[in-house]
């Protein structure tokens, strides 16, 4: 396509294309919110189906940026067969907001479009709240341990409220995404958090456990996805390489895990379950960390055959 253009021009083209697609689709989805106010279930489901189509259209639009100004090679491992009519929860490492576009490209044809669990306060944020409501993204309200001690009758209400808001997902196949680290990885954050992992930050188990509890029995599988950019420049923002057309290689590994009963429990009030879930998630992160190192070593060896194997 436009591979021959200089990097500054590629940045402008990618930025304008991404902005145009995002603003245009967002405006259409927000406009649908006016019609979704009508409290007729069948009508609301119809509006939601249009919004989902627009959301998938946005996914295809932003995915085009991977081929618009660069030849990105995709390598997907794991032997997992994905379907658009199933329900999935994704656990994934986080390096850049480019990760979201990577997942959108994966979802645009092979799985349901992603949904995020949002704090209830975000509903009142202009434009964002309405757009997410039209897309049926669930808004949840959590109660702290201190609040529950003062008002015991609220115990379990946050899960029940979230579960009710997720009932619409029984008719709409859904992918829920959890960036378990809670923030993007870099060496400075790794040092600050005293991470025991080489390529990851310690995972935060609360959000993942909350999702599994709220959607108990709904997920067909938990997808443990590992994203690696083997050729990324260590001292340059990944998003800049993406916009400049220098993102040459993306390596994905997908593990499909069963959503078993032992992974569903009261993480915030059951100490035994909390320890069990943290141990399970840390084990997954140990596997992920070793996998990232193996992928990086393999690509380094392929790029330089004279390099000694680790």
C-alpha positions, 0 to 999 in steps of 0.5 A: 500500500503506502510502504514507500512513504517517509515515516513523518508522512506515515505518522500523519496518515495513520493518525488522521485515519485512526481519528476519522474512523474513531470519531465517525463511528463514535458519533453514530453509536452515540446517536443511537443512544437517543433511540435506545431510550425507548423502554421496549426490550425488542427495540433496544435489542435491535438498536444494540445489534446496530451498535455492535455492527458499528463497533465491528466496523470500527474494529475493521477500520483500525485493523487496516492501519496494520497494513496501510503503511507497513507490512506487519507479519502476524504469527499466532500460536496455540492451536486454539479454534475461536468462534464468533458465537461463543463467550470468552474472557481474555487475560493479556499482558499490556505493553502499549495501547497498540495492544487494544488494536491488536486484540481488535484485529483478532476479534474482528473475524475470529471472536465476539467484539470485546467488552470492558467492565466499567466503573459506574461513575464513568456512565456520567462522563460525556460521550464515553458513558452514553457510547458504552451504554449503547454498546451494552458494556456493564457498569459495576459498583464495588463496595469496599471492606469498610463499607460492607462492615458498616452496611452488611446488607450490601454484601454481594450486592455489587456482584448481583448488580453486575450479574444482572447488567450482564444478563443481556450477554446471554443473547449476545456472544461477548469477549471480556478483556482484562489487562491483569497488570493494571498498567503498561509494562516498562522497566521503571514500573517493573523496578518500582513494583519489585516484579518477580517476572522478567517481562511482566508486572505482577498481576492484579487478581481482583478484577479478573476474579470479579469478572469470573464471579459476575459471569459465573457459568457464562464463559466458554473459555478463558483465553490467556493471550500473550502479546510480543513485539519481537522487533520493538525498539527498547528506547522508543514508544511502541505507538510511535513505531506503529504510526511510523510504519515500523511495526514489522512483527507481532507474535501472539500465543493463545491458551484456552483454559476452562472456566472451572468452578474453583475460579469463581468465588468471593475474592474480596471477602473469602480469604481462602479463595483469594489465596487460591486465585492469586496462586493460580493467576501467578502460575499463569504469569510465570508461564507467560513470562517464560513464553515471552523470553522463549519467543524473544530468544527464538526471534533473536536467533532467527535474526542473527544465526551466529548468536549463541542459543540461550 
